[in-house]
Amino acid sequence: MMRERNRTRTYGRNSELATLIMRLAAFVATIIPLVALAAPWVRVDGSQEAVSGVGSIALLVSPMSEYLFTVSPLHAAILTVGPILIGLLATITSYNYWRRRSIIWGPPAILGVALVIAYGATDLVNGYEFGLATVIVASALLTLHQITIRVQVLLRRKAKMPQLYRRLAVITGMGHYRWSEQ
């Protein structure tokens, strides 16, 4: 009897710790697109070096902007406004994660904008760099995280497969934990 109670207590502590770690990891993943704005994103036609997300925004006020908008206004808008949208969406997403709120549309929107920058501005961009690839990977993982949260909530509401939704609660970081109740 005592052994069973100790095993249950240990399992509870381990699942609480895993839940806390997953919450922190998910929050850190929401900050990655903001940090990646400083990394190289794309190689613009006619330029020898890669442009970061912030540098791409700065192209709006540079002398090169006239050339970019002459070649393709749509692609120039994608290249220069896309990082602004990613920064805004990443801020909204990380704020909601900080408040422990689910935001199902945020990570897919970041992923969509990043993919449009990578594959939609082909007239102006020769290729993309690791900064944009990092945004794509982080937002894809966050999208998967949001889908898993939705599955967990659905299973919990329908009271189906309790073992699975309890494990998904730990994996997604949506489970309960106590900071200190000893």
Secondary structure, DSSP 4 states (H G I P E B T S, - for coil): -HHHHHHHHHHHHHHHHHHHHHHHHHHHHHHHHHHHTTSEEEEETT-SS-EEHHHHHHTTTSTHHHHHHHH-HHHHHHHHHHHHHHHHHHHHHHHHHHTT---TTHHHHHHHHHHHHHHH-TTTEEEE-HHHHHHHHHHHHHHHHHHHHHHHHHHHHHT--HHHHHHHHHHHT-S---S---
